[in-house]
């Protein structure tokens, strides 16, 4: 047997708190009871910190919106009471506000909606981790230095006055001996005060170092490939790099799979695969790599934990030449090698194969960073008619967004960036389907993907691109027996 080993790629601490890389904001497009809503949660980069929440109602029959931060360990019963949000001036359907995320780990924002049709609640899972340090601007730093210098000079002046002039009775002259004593005490006080200042600086640096040690670091994926005439098997080991152990509960199935593994390669990221390795041991995943040309690949491994936490690990791996016809280890594995179509102001149409096509249009002529955008998609058959879709892993579509420098990765669905299984986890937590240690009880989570009812061939992918640049989108749909992939390039201003 011949063995190939992929190069290990250790990921820096991206600004990430969900199963994404470089894209921390959470988007949910769905229902709160009888009301359709779009919710955007912008988590803080420091914890404790304030998260910004924006809720847009789909209709005018909403009277009020409240939001509630729910921590996994406490559940809704042990969380703060919901805070009613205010409407944005001039936009009666939009509500905004902030809420505190006080601890690291798995959170959800519960969006409570009241109106003419009654009440409803939507669960928006959010991962809460410290991913950055708040910087000090140069002007503010200069002001603080000047104020600190004045404060130090004031302390020296106080010492001199308290040991000199303050001891002289009114109307009497300042005795030379007393002046000499005052000057000596002042001279002694200066290094003492300086040591106190430097001691405070060392304490501050120590606190900052402790904070940096508790910042979130994504898990590292270590991939190895073994192959013979009939197999090209990948073994993927996840290693927790966070000092506080971000992976402290087992992996749970999401869309019926223990892992969603994405491989991107080729000279222009023109080769793409969506695979589903199985977990053979704790954090050890194994799966066959089907047809893909040999060469280096970047991989993104999505997992969801038993507490609703979603994480992405990355690595680079070198695939050897395929020695034989490799059978996929999962029937839902899919892959494609095709060029991308540029998404312009009027939209674009990408061929899917088999005569099918996918047309995508954006909600505005120019797509801006940190601005909500609706990517409207329509799947047509060879006759040009809109075709109903078979559910692919419980969704009408799965999409992957990657920036051209690979600093951004997002696994996207028509309902946004959230995990439906993570929503189920919090519902089970509130229903009491957990153990004394907060673990889900067996059978309390139905993570099987929906495979029955057809879905509409027209759907929308809601998203906020985190920064300007060029992005590639792979959109996967299932109009017939096979999963087909449309590829688009998007320029974000």
N, C-alpha and C positions, 0 to 999 in steps of 0.2 A: 504494500500500500504506500502510495506517495502522499506526502503531507506538505501543505502550504500554510503559512502563518501570516495573517494580516497585520499590518503595522498598527500599533496601539496609538490612538489619538485621544489625548486627555483634554477635555473641554474646560475652558475657563468659566468663571462664574458669570454666565450670561444674565441679562436682566430678564429672568424667566421664573414664573411661579406656576405654570401649568405644564401640560404635556406639549409644550412648544419650546422653541429656542428663539430668543431675541424678540418675542412678541408677548408681553405680559398681559395686555388687556384681554378681558373675557367678554365675548359676545353671545347673547342668547336671543333667539327669535322663536317664540312659541306662544303658549297660552297660560294664562293665570285664571283657571276656571273657565268661564264663558268669554273671557276677554283676550284678544290677541295683543301681545306686547313685544317690544324690542328693548332689551336691557343690556347696557354696557357697564362693566365694572372695571375700573382702573385701580389695581391694587397699589399700595404704597411700596416703595423700595426698602423701607425700614420698618421694623416691627418692634414695639407697637407703632402704629401709624394709621393715617386716615386714608380710606379708600373712597374714590369718587364714584358715584352711582348715577347713571342717567337712565330713565325709564320713559319710553315713548309708547303711548297707547295707540292702538290701531283704529279706534272709533271714539266718538264723542260722548258715549254713555258711561264714561268713568267719572266717578265723583271724587275719589281720593286714592292715593297710593302711599303705602307705608313700607319701609324696608327694615329688616332685622338681621344682624350678624349672628349666625349660628355656628358655634364651634363643635366639631365632631364629638369631643369627649363629654360635652354638657348636653347636647341636643337642644331642641327648641324650648323645652321646659326649663332648662337652666340658663337660658340666654337672656340678654336684656330685652325689654319690651320694644315692640316695633316703633319706629319714629315716622311720623307722618311727614311726607315730602310736599314741597310747594311747587306750584306750576311755574314754568319759565315765562317771564313776561313776553307777551305777544305770541306764545306757542302753547295754546291751551291743552294740547295732548302730551306735552313733555314735562316730566317731573325730574328734579335733580336734588342731590344732597350728598352728604358725606357720612361715613360711619367708621368707628374704630375697629381695627383688627388688632387684638391685644396679645395674641400668642401665635407661635409658628405652628404650622400643620394644616389640617384639612378644615376649611370653612365652607359655608354656603351663605349666600345672601338670599333670604326669603323675601320675595316681593309680594305683598298683600294688596289686592286691588278690590275696591268696593264701588258699586255703581247700581244702575237700574236693573241689571240682571242678577243681582246678588253679589256674593263675594267669591274670590278665588285667590289661589296662591301659586306662585312659580318658584322653583328652587334653582338657584344659579350657583353651581359649585365654583369655589375659588380656592386656590392654593395660597397660603399665607407664609411667606418666607422673607427674611432679610436678604436682599440681593445687591444692595449698594450702600454707599456712604454719602450723606449729604455734604456737598462741598461748601467751602467758604469763599465767597466772591472776593476779588482783589480789593475793591473799594471798601467793603465792610471790614476786611482784614486790616487795611491801613487805618481805618477809624478806630478799631479795637486796639491796635498798637499804640496810637496816639493817646487814647483814653487810659490805657494801661500805664504808659509813661507818666501821665499826669497824676494818676492814682499813686504810683510809686513815689513820685516827688512829694505829693501831699502827705504820705505816711512819714517820709523823712522829716518834713517840716513839722508835723505834729510831734514827733519824737524830740526834735530840737527845742520846740517851744515848751513842751511839757517838762523838759529837764533844764530849762534855762529861764526865759522871760516869765513863764507862768509862776515861778517861785519868787520873783521880785515883788515886794509890796508896792502898792500904788504910790507914786511920787518919788521912789528911791531909784538911785542909779544902778545900772547893771554891773555888778561886781566882777572885776577881771577874773578872779578865781572861779566864780560861778560860770562865767562865759567859757573859760577853758574846760571846765568839767562838762558843760553842755556840748561843746564841740567834740570832746572825746566820746561821750555817749552816742552822739549822732554818728561819728565815724564807725563805732562798733555796730550800730544798728543797721548800717547799710548792707554789709555782707549777710547779716542775719535775715533781713528782709529779702535779699536776693536769693538766699537759700530757700526761703519759704516760697518764692515765686517759682524757682526751678523745681522744688518739690511738687508744687501744684501741676507744673507742666509734665513731670514724670508720672504723676497720678493720672492725668488726662490721657497720656500716651498709653498707659497700662490699660485703662478702660477701653480705649480705642482698639488696642490689640485683642482684648477679650471679645469685643464685638466682632472684629474681623474673623476670629476663630469660630464664631457661631453663625457666620453668614452661610447662606445656602450654596452648596456646590453640587451640581448635577451628578448623578451616578455615572460611572465610567463603564463603557461596554468594551469587552475584550473578545474579539472574534477570531476564530481559527477555522480553517477549511481543510477537510480531508476528502480525498476522492479516489475512485478506482473506475473501472470500465462502466459501472452502472450507477455510481453515486457521486454527488458533489454535495457533501454535508457540511453545514455550518453549525458550529458550536459557539454559542454566545453566552458569556458570563457577565452578569451585572455586579458591579462592586460599588458599595455605598462610600462616597468620599466625604460626606458631611460628618463633622465631629459629633453632632448630636444625634446621628443615626436617623436619616430621613426615611429609610426603609426599615421600619420596625414591626410591620405586620405583613402577612403573606400577600402575594399578587393575586388579584381577583380577575375573573374574565370580564372583558369589555367588548360588547357586540359579539359575545360568544367565543372570544379568542383571548388567550392568556397574554399574547403580545401582538402588536401590529408593527411589523418591520418594513421599513422603506429603504430601498437601495437606489441610489442615483449615480450614474456614471456616464462614460462617453466623453468625447472631446467638448461637447457643448451641452452637457447634461441631457442628452437625447435618449438615454436608456433609463427606464424606470421600472421598478418592481414593488409590489405590495404583497408581502409574505406573512405567514402566521406560524412561527415556530412553536413547538410545544414545550412546556416546562417539565424537564426530566428530573430535576432536583431543585432545591431552593435557589432561585435566581440563576439557574442554569437552563438555557433554552437550546433546543436542537431542531433543525429543519433542513429539508433539501432545497438547494438553490437550483431552480429550473433553468431553461434556456436564458442565458445572458452572455454576451461576448466577454472574453477574458479582458482583464485590466483592473485598474484601481476604482474603487467605489466608496462613496460616503454613505454610511448607514445611519438611520434614525430609528431608535427602538422605543415605541410607546408602550408603557405599562400602567395599569391602574391597581392601586392597593386596596386592601380589605376595608380601609377607612375612607375611601373615596378620593384619596390623593392620587394625582396623575403626574407621571414623570416621564421625561425623555432622556435617553442615553444615546450618545453618538460615538462613532468610531470610523476608521477607514480600514478597508479590507481589500486585498488583492485577490480577484477571482482567477483561477487557472483555466486553461482550455477545457471545454466540456468533452469528456472522453467517450460519452455515450448518451443515449436518450434517458434523461433523468425524469423520473415521475415526481410531480409535486407532492409534498407531504400533506398538503391541505387542499381540498377541492375549491376553496375560495381564493387561493393564490392567483395573482394576476400580474402580468408584465407587458411592457410595450416598448417599442423603439420607433419613434417617429419624430419628425420635425415639428416645431411649434409655429402657431399662427399668431401674429401680432394683433392684440386687441386695440382697435382704434376708437375714435369718438363715436362711430356708427356701429360698433360691434365687430364681430368676426365669426366665421364658421369653420370648424375643424372637422376633418373626416375622422370617423370612428372605425371604419372597416365594415365590410358586409353591406355597403350602400347606406349605412346610417351616418348621420352627421349631428354635431352639437353646435348650436349657435349661442354665443355669449354676447350680452350687451351690458354696459355699465350705466348706472343711474345718473351720471354726469359726464360731460365731455372730457373733463380733466380729473383724474383721480389724485387726491392729495393725501399726504401722510397724516395719520391720527385723525382722519375724517371718515365717518361711517359711509360705506359704499355697498350697494346691492348689485351683485353680479347675477343678472338674470340669464337663465339657461333654458334652452329648448332642444329636445332630442327629436329628430325626424327620421322617418324610415325612407327607403329608396324612392317612394312616391312623393315625398315632401310633406307627408302628413305627420302631425304630432303623434308620437307613439307612447303608449303607457309603458311604465318601467316595472320590472321585477325588483323587489327589494334586494339590495346588495348589503349584506351584514346589517339588515334592519333599517337601512336608509335608502332614499331615492338616489343618493349619490354620495360618494366620498371624494374629497378633494385634498390635495397637498399643495401648499404654497412654500416656495423656497426662493430666497433672494439669490442673485447671481454670485455673490461672494459666500453663500451658504451660512451667513450669519443669522438668518431668519428661517425657521421651519415651523409650519403650522399644519395640523391635521384638522380639516374643516368639513362641516356638514351643512345641510340646509337649515338646521336649527342653530348653527353658529359653531363656536369653539368648545362648547361644553360636552361632557360625557353623559349620555342618558343613564348609564349604569351608576355613575356617581350620584345622580339624582335619586335613583332607587336606594342607594346606600343610606342617604339621609332620611328618606321616608321610612326605611326599616328601623333606623335609629330612633326616630320619633315614635314608632309603633311599639318599641320595646323589644324588637327582635335582635337583641344583643346580649352578650354575657356580662358578668360583673366587671370584666376587664375592658368592656367596650367593643369586643369582637363580635362580628356578625354570627348569628346562630346558623347552623347548617340548614339549607333550604329556604332561608329568608330572602335570598336574592335570586331573581330570575334574570340571568344575563344572556339567555338564548336570543340570538338575533331573529327578528321577524322575517318570515320567508313566504307568507301566503298572499295577502291582498296586493294587487298591482297598485302602483303609485303613478302620479301624474308625470308626464314627460316634460312638464314645465315647472321649474323650481328656481329658487333664489339662494345664492350663497352670500350671507351677510358677513362683513369683515371690516376691520380697520388696519390698513397697512401701517406698520410701526414707524417707518422712516422712508425717505425718498430712495429711489433706485430702480433697478430692473428686477422683476420677479417672474418666475415661471410657475404656472398653475397646471397641475394634472387633475382632470376631472374624470372620475370613473363612474360608469352607469352600466346597467344590465337590461338592455331592451329585449334580449332573447335569452339564449342559453349561456352565452359567454359575456364576461365582463369586458367592456370596451373603454378605451381611454382617449380623451381629447386633451390636447396640449396647447396652452396659450402663453404668450409673453405679454406682460403688463408693465408699463412705465409709470412710476409713481413720482409726482412732482413734490 
